[in-house]
Each structure stands twice: as C-alpha cells, then as structure tokens.
Amino acid sequence: MNGRLAGQENHRVCARARAAEAGLTLIELVITCAILIALSTAALPVARFTVTRQKEAILRYDLRQMRDAIDRYKDVADKNMIQVKIGTEGYPPDMETLVKGVNMMGAPDRKIRFLRAVPIDPMTGKKEWGMRSVQDDADSNSWGGQDVFDVFSKSTGTALDGTKYSDW
C-alpha cells in the first residue's frame, strides 16, 4: 500500500504545480501589455501612410480618367464628328459636357458621352477640380473659362513624395 499512497501523493503535488503554472503573474501581464502597446504605436503611422497612399492612387486614377476623356473629346472634335465652338481648339467647354455628352454630326439623336460622372477629389472631398484652358498659362491656377484643356486637384496639400497635389 505504501506504493499506492506514494503515487497518489505524487499525483497531488504534480496537480498543484500545474495549477500554479496555469495563470499569469501580474508582472507577466504588465510585460505583455507593454509589448502590445509598443507594437500598436508602431503600427499607427504605417496605417496613416497606407490611407494617404490609397487616396493618392485614387487621385492619380481620377486625373487620368478625366484627362483621357478630354483627349477623346478632342479626337472626336478633330474628326469633325461633333460640332465645336470657334476658338475652343476642339476642347470641351466644361466638365459637365463630358458627362452629359454631345450630339453627333449627322445623327442628332445619338450622343457621345466621355465620362459617367465627374469624380470626387479624394484630397478635398468635393467634386470641384481646377481647370486650365488652352489660352491659360501652363502654371495658372485660375480658369479662363473658354474650354477645358487640363484638370488638377484644388488641394493645397503635399504628397508623400514631396510634390504638391495641385501639380499632378
């Protein structure tokens, strides 16, 4: 019987040792929290840069789409498929014309549309874009109103690469 009692006693000692190791001590908990806080503070700037990078990618995409629509309008005008005003050089009179579309010459019931909608500037949160006409200076920030030769963001912010959004 001595062997059996010794085995039970040994089992109880091992069970107590496992129970003592099952929980965390206060110092272990504090260290774990400190590590988690340090990791989360390191992740916040990375998350901010990711959001900014995404907005910049959307801005580049929107500018490319609008400039492509302006170029397609110019190509159609140069092929005399639509009627253009004299002195506009064949560029659209405004951005809404690209959305509403223009009637084709010889087929007044057919319209050519170049954009589904004027996109929202991700940097300003508005549908307002800076525009330049052929008659404006290349670095002008004001639109002469004759036609739309180019578009740019009205944001005064600086991109991650150090350039101004309005210069894109």
Secondary structure as UniProt FT lines:
FT   HELIX           2..22
FT   HELIX           26..78
FT   TURN            79..80
FT   TURN            86..87
FT   TURN            89..90
FT   HELIX           95..100
FT   STRAND          102..104
FT   TURN            105..106
FT   STRAND          107..112
FT   TURN            122..124
FT   STRAND          130..132
FT   TURN            134..135
FT   TURN            138..139
FT   STRAND          150..152
FT   TURN            160..161
FT   HELIX           165..167
//
